[in-house]
């Protein structure tokens, strides 16, 4: 992968990024089952725009684990998990991309137990690269319904 590094970010970016999209889904599954799905090789398999997902780090996953995603055969990104709280929360930042589109990106997955059910909250935060012709004003509203649909797809592997 030809690498273009992204700016390193942390939890503050999840609140301050130019574009922050939060989506949640209530799942008829225990937090353990949802956690297993999040870390599985099948995660995102229902989403056609993601045509390749591979973990570059062997199991068991932890903070520092890296996975690679390819989106629509157009761009490949390497994601480094800086938080891996087993059964509870995982957060990563994109550290490299095959095309210089983003300046920074992070995603957070939080599991909220509700009896035998779980609410999964997904936060995506991103900053397009200066000069990249991404329409900032339209990007957030376009991502919201798509992200809500995408995270709901986890039901297929639960």
PEWO-V207338 format. One record per pair of residues at least 12 apart in sequence whose ideal C-beta (glycine too) atoms are under 10 Angstrom apart, sorted by sequence separation. I is the first residue (numbers start at 1). J is the second residue. D is the distance in whole Angstrom. If there is no record, write none. Layout:
i j d
I J D
I J D
//
This chain:
i j d
41 53 7
54 66 10
55 67 5
56 68 6
66 78 6
67 79 5
80 92 6
81 93 9
93 105 7
94 106 7
109 121 7
110 122 8
40 53 10
41 54 8
54 67 7
55 68 8
66 79 7
67 80 9
79 92 4
80 93 6
82 95 10
92 105 9
93 106 5
94 107 8
108 121 8
109 122 6
110 123 8
126 139 8
41 55 7
53 67 7
54 68 5
65 79 9
66 80 5
67 81 8
78 92 10
79 93 7
80 94 8
92 106 7
93 107 8
108 122 7
109 123 8
126 140 9
40 55 10
53 68 7
54 69 8
65 80 7
66 81 7
77 92 10
78 93 10
79 94 6
80 95 5
91 106 7
92 107 6
107 122 7
108 123 4
39 55 9
52 68 8
53 69 5
54 70 9
64 80 7
65 81 5
78 94 7
79 95 7
80 96 9
91 107 7
92 108 8
107 123 7
108 124 8
124 140 10
52 69 7
53 70 8
63 80 9
64 81 7
65 82 10
77 94 5
78 95 5
79 96 9
90 107 9
91 108 4
92 109 9
106 123 8
107 124 5
108 125 8
126 143 9
51 69 9
52 70 4
63 81 6
64 82 8
77 95 8
78 96 4
90 108 8
91 109 7
106 124 8
107 125 7
50 69 6
51 70 6
52 71 9
62 81 8
63 82 6
65 84 7
77 96 7
78 97 8
89 108 7
90 109 5
91 110 9
105 124 8
106 125 5
107 126 9
124 143 7
39 59 8
49 69 10
50 70 7
51 71 8
61 81 7
63 83 6
64 84 8
76 96 8
77 97 5
78 98 9
89 109 7
90 110 9
105 125 7
106 126 8
124 144 10
39 60 9
49 70 10
50 71 6
51 72 7
52 73 8
62 83 10
63 84 5
76 97 7
77 98 7
88 109 10
89 110 5
90 111 9
104 125 8
105 126 4
106 127 10
39 61 6
49 71 6
50 72 8
51 73 6
56 78 7
62 84 5
63 85 9
75 97 6
76 98 4
77 99 9
88 110 8
89 111 7
104 126 7
105 127 7
38 61 10
49 72 5
51 74 10
56 79 9
57 80 9
61 84 6
62 85 10
75 98 5
76 99 8
88 111 6
89 112 10
103 126 8
104 127 5
105 128 9
124 147 6
43 67 9
47 71 9
48 72 8
49 73 10
52 76 8
55 79 10
56 80 9
57 81 9
60 84 9
62 86 8
74 98 8
75 99 5
77 101 9
82 106 8
87 111 7
88 112 9
102 126 6
103 127 4
104 128 9
123 147 9
44 69 7
49 74 9
61 86 9
65 90 9
67 92 8
69 94 9
74 99 7
75 100 10
77 102 8
83 108 8
85 110 9
88 113 9
101 126 10
102 127 7
103 128 6
104 129 9
122 147 7
39 65 9
41 67 10
43 69 10
53 79 10
60 86 9
66 92 9
71 97 10
75 101 6
79 105 9
80 106 10
81 107 10
83 109 9
85 111 9
87 113 9
102 128 6
103 129 5
122 148 9
124 150 10
44 71 10
63 90 9
65 92 8
71 98 10
74 101 9
75 102 9
79 106 9
101 128 7
102 129 6
103 130 7
124 151 10
39 67 10
63 91 9
68 96 9
70 98 8
77 105 8
79 107 8
81 109 10
101 129 6
103 131 10
122 150 8
61 90 8
63 92 10
66 95 8
100 129 6
103 132 8
122 151 5
66 96 9
68 98 10
71 101 10
99 129 10
102 132 8
121 151 9
100 131 9
101 132 5
120 151 6
89 121 9
91 123 9
93 125 9
94 126 8
97 129 9
100 132 7
101 133 10
102 134 9
120 152 9
122 154 9
99 132 9
101 134 7
120 154 7
107 147 10
118 158 9
39 81 10
109 151 9
39 84 9
109 154 10
39 86 9
38 87 10
35 85 10
35 86 7
36 87 9
39 90 8
35 87 5
38 90 6
34 87 9
35 88 8
32 86 10
35 89 10
32 87 6
35 90 8
31 87 6
30 87 9
31 88 7
43 109 10
1 68 7
1 70 9
39 109 10
4 75 10
6 77 8
11 82 9
38 109 6
6 78 9
8 80 9
10 82 7
11 83 8
3 76 9
4 77 10
5 78 10
9 82 9
10 83 9
38 111 8
1 75 10
2 76 9
8 82 9
35 109 9
1 76 5
3 78 8
34 109 9
1 77 9
35 111 6
1 78 7
14 91 8
34 111 6
34 112 10
14 93 10
32 111 9
34 113 9
11 91 7
13 93 8
31 111 5
10 91 9
30 111 10
31 112 8
32 113 10
29 111 10
31 113 5
38 120 8
10 93 8
30 113 8
31 114 9
34 117 10
35 118 9
37 120 9
9 93 5
27 111 9
34 118 5
38 122 10
8 93 6
9 94 9
18 103 9
30 115 9
31 116 10
33 118 8
34 119 9
35 120 10
7 93 9
8 94 10
9 95 10
17 103 10
18 104 9
19 105 9
20 106 10
21 107 10
22 108 9
24 110 9
26 112 9
30 116 6
31 117 9
32 118 9
34 120 6
6 93 7
7 94 10
8 95 7
17 104 7
27 114 9
29 116 8
30 117 8
31 118 5
6 94 5
7 95 10
17 105 8
22 110 10
24 112 8
26 114 7
28 116 8
29 117 7
30 118 6
31 119 10
5 94 10
6 95 6
17 106 8
28 117 6
29 118 6
31 120 9
5 95 7
6 96 7
27 117 6
28 118 9
5 96 6
6 97 6
13 104 6
26 117 6
27 118 5
29 120 9
3 95 9
4 96 7
5 97 8
13 105 9
14 106 6
26 118 8
27 119 7
3 96 4
4 97 5
13 106 5
14 107 8
25 118 9
26 119 5
27 120 6
2 96 9
3 97 7
4 98 7
6 100 9
9 103 9
12 106 10
14 108 6
25 119 7
26 120 8
1 96 7
2 97 9
3 98 7
4 99 7
5 100 9
6 101 10
7 102 9
9 104 5
11 106 8
13 108 10
24 119 6
25 120 5
1 97 8
2 98 5
4 100 4
6 102 6
7 103 6
8 104 8
9 105 8
10 106 8
24 120 6
25 121 8
1 98 5
2 99 8
4 101 8
6 103 7
7 104 4
9 106 5
11 108 8
23 120 9
24 121 5
25 122 8
49 146 9
2 100 10
4 102 9
6 104 5
7 105 9
8 106 10
23 121 8
24 122 7
6 105 6
22 121 7
23 122 5
24 123 9
47 146 9
6 106 9
22 122 7
23 123 8
50 150 9
21 122 8
22 123 5
23 124 8
49 150 8
21 123 7
22 124 8
47 149 9
20 123 7
21 124 5
22 125 9
46 149 10
47 150 5
20 124 7
21 125 8
46 150 8
47 151 10
19 124 8
20 125 5
21 126 8
17 123 10
19 125 7
20 126 8
44 150 8
46 152 9
47 153 6
17 124 9
18 125 9
19 126 5
44 151 10
46 153 4
15 123 9
17 125 4
18 126 7
19 127 7
45 153 8
46 154 8
14 123 5
16 125 8
17 126 6
18 127 5
19 128 8
44 153 8
46 155 9
47 156 10
14 124 9
15 125 8
17 127 5
18 128 7
43 153 9
44 154 9
46 156 5
14 125 5
16 127 9
43 154 7
45 156 8
46 157 8
11 123 10
13 125 5
42 154 9
45 157 7
12 125 10
13 126 9
44 157 10
11 125 10
13 127 8
40 154 10
42 156 8
43 157 7
19 134 9
42 157 5
9 125 8
38 154 8
41 157 10
9 126 10
19 136 7
37 154 6
40 157 7
9 127 8
18 136 6
19 137 10
21 139 9
37 155 9
21 140 6
37 156 9
38 157 10
6 126 10
7 127 8
19 139 6
20 140 8
21 141 9
23 143 9
34 154 7
37 157 5
6 127 9
18 139 9
19 140 5
21 142 10
23 144 7
36 157 9
37 158 6
7 129 9
18 140 9
19 141 10
21 143 5
22 144 9
23 145 9
36 158 9
6 129 9
20 143 10
21 144 6
23 146 9
25 148 8
19 143 7
21 145 10
23 147 4
24 148 8
25 149 10
27 151 10
33 157 10
34 158 7
4 129 9
21 146 9
22 147 8
23 148 5
25 150 10
27 152 9
29 154 9
33 158 6
21 147 5
22 148 10
23 149 9
25 151 5
26 152 10
29 155 8
21 148 9
23 150 8
24 151 7
25 152 5
27 154 7
28 155 8
23 151 5
24 152 10
25 153 9
27 155 7
30 158 10
23 152 8
25 154 7
29 158 5
25 155 8
28 158 8
27 158 6
//
